[in-house]
């Protein structure tokens, strides 16, 4: 944990508050069965010469249903035609902002009764998570078996899988983009019988895809909590704030919980502040923080890792470490405890996260960690 030569006021009251806030029944959830990091990267495919590619394709620019946030451009093979029909009531600028599902689809001429296709689909996001973890959850829910995958950034991923429909099977190249409050999925599907002859075109067509109006922001409204006028932090609105009465500005605390039933939560963040002037060392008090954790049916496990985090410029230092929380009964699932210790000229801060482990529930873990990052990096002395 954090080692500091500075002295501070005792954290004993904060430890007691932490214990009171963390007495809940962790959820039992099923383990994940997919680790994208273990899947091979997409092998590069030699592109056609640009002039040849342009000769065989047509430039398409489209704004589905007059929603500029969905405007895109792509080069599709010549001869492909639009093949999408949606109810008339879904068409219109006022409807576009919440439009979900396939909003563009093009198909090739039939050959042996089979067609290649391109589609663009929008899915509403409910939480801010890196696309890698959202996509993992999506693949598991759809039952896809990935052949290869490449993670480009927190906002873009692409993969290849085989889709079987009765006697027919397609090789599907898919890209997912985090796009404001939506996830954008684009796919190019090729009948397996033509995959070898069309795979270069498939890759090059998808690489030509571009969203013309990239959207910033995320799926969740961001709120701000103030400890009077002493300190502030931001947090996603999908987390429930559990405040406690402030009796003195020397020690303050608050909890954020994820879940409707406060006795069965699937994520909790604790924020503790203490005035840094006093006789107790921070090193000693953080050690006590670990020793006095009291969560029914769990014990503090081994040190897992040190995490690089962003800290606000108000902070003179910050460190984050992750520990395993091990169940003492076989019916409970593994959890992780994240602890960040920060300091500015007036206060010490301990920010903790209790979350289902990444091995047990990767999506919930990613959602909780992303919220925790927001809290930690916005923890500050001044508004």
Helices and strands as residue ranges (DSSP letters): E 7-8, H 12-21, G 36-38, H 50-56, E 57-62, G 64-66, G 68-70, E 72-77, E 81-82, G 88-90, H 93-96, E 101-107, E 117-124, H 131-142, E 146-153, E 156-165, E 168-179, E 182-191, G 192-194, H 195-207, E 210-211, E 222-227, E 231-236, E 240-243, E 251-257, E 268-275, E 280-281, H 282-291, E 298-307, E 317-327, E 335-343, E 347-356, H 362-378
